[in-house]
Amino acid sequence: MNTDLRRANSQNFPVELTISSGTAEDVDQILKLQKYWLQKTRACKQGFLFGCPFSQKQLLSIVRKAEISVAWVNQNFAGFFLLDSLAENVLTQDYKERLQKYRHHFTGTVCPRAQIAVHPKYLGMGISKRLTQSSTATFKKSYDAVFSIVSKQNNNMSKHLHNGWEIIDEDDEMYYVKLDLNKKNT
Ligand SMILES: CC(C)(COP(=O)(O)OP(=O)(O)OC[C@H]1O[C@@H](n2cnc3c(N)ncnc32)[C@H](O)[C@@H]1OP(=O)(O)O)[C@@H](O)C(=O)NCCC(=O)NCCS
């Protein structure tokens, strides 16, 4: 468990941010937040999620593998960062195939997909950075790096770069990205 005290920029109240490993009890809130961002259009300035949603069963498998971190602000659910190596999800299967093309950018073990989302109430508080840092420390026990794909219509690429992701390739629609879990500054 990783606790940090931050002060929200817009509201002058103390904020306790806690990052911990996701549990089965968190799955319903993760599903709700995932649904919220999946329903957003590509015009949403805060970003969006795309593709086939993770099911409850798939999320429980990810929890069992300890491949999900969750954030809490003053004990309210505030976001998650997950890895999916199981590839039971159709989109993950697609990422896994796509990763083959980029395998030369990686050494060691690579997880083919990550997903991050912050609750709309807690955007802009640096939670994604803390989630990424904390998840990196945990997930590097299992992988050397993570591959993922970001839509160019999603406004969050600059934040991902700030959080430690690197762009390894791009086409008209997508950035193909890597998170090196052994790099010092992530
Ligand atoms: C993507 C998402 C998780 C980012 O979370 P956030 O709350 O908006 O961003 P944060 O406040 O955590 O910002 C992360 C870091 O980027 C920095 N940042 C903010 N705007 C930035 C910009 N334009 N350029 C570079 N860095 C920027 C922040 O300062 C912060 O760093 P710090 O903690 O060192 O100050 C969140 O917007 C989200 O859930 N969006 C909807 C779902 C989604 O799009 N997921 C990603 C799919 S690819």
The ligand as a Gaussian input file, in Angstrom:
#p B3LYP/6-31G(d) Opt

LIG

0 1
 C       -5.941000       9.411000     -19.029000
 C       -6.245000       9.772000     -17.590000
 C       -6.113000       8.515000     -16.751000
 C       -5.223000      10.810000     -17.099000
 O       -5.558000      11.204000     -15.801000
 P       -5.666000      12.757000     -15.421000
 O       -6.250000      12.865000     -14.085000
 O       -6.389000      13.427000     -16.538000
 O       -4.154000      13.251000     -15.488000
 P       -3.162000      13.570000     -14.283000
 O       -3.682000      14.719000     -13.506000
 O       -2.911000      12.309000     -13.545000
 O       -1.884000      14.013000     -15.088000
 C       -0.787000      13.155000     -15.257000
 C        0.472000      13.948000     -15.335000
 O        0.509000      14.619000     -16.601000
 C        0.762000      16.013000     -16.383000
 N        0.053000      16.737000     -17.459000
 C       -1.168000      17.242000     -17.456000
 N       -1.440000      17.819000     -18.643000
 C       -0.334000      17.646000     -19.392000
 C        0.027000      18.026000     -20.712000
 N       -0.834000      18.635000     -21.511000
 N        1.258000      17.691000     -21.168000
 C        2.133000      17.014000     -20.377000
 N        1.845000      16.652000     -19.111000
 C        0.636000      16.964000     -18.638000
 C        0.189000      16.289000     -15.014000
 O        0.772000      17.461000     -14.474000
 C        0.558000      15.028000     -14.255000
 O        1.895000      15.026000     -13.827000
 P        2.335000      15.440000     -12.312000
 O        1.600000      14.494000     -11.395000
 O        3.816000      15.254000     -12.368000
 O        1.896000      16.865000     -12.133000
 C       -7.671000      10.376000     -17.440000
 O       -7.737000      11.572000     -18.197000
 C       -8.778000       9.444000     -17.883000
 O       -9.149000       8.535000     -17.154000
 N       -9.343000       9.681000     -19.087000
 C      -10.421000       8.889000     -19.613000
 C       -9.985000       7.476000     -19.968000
 C       -8.794000       7.498000     -20.901000
 O       -8.723000       8.306000     -21.818000
 N       -7.853000       6.575000     -20.641000
 C       -6.648000       6.482000     -21.447000
 C       -6.897000       5.719000     -22.679000
 S       -5.455000       5.723000     -23.710000

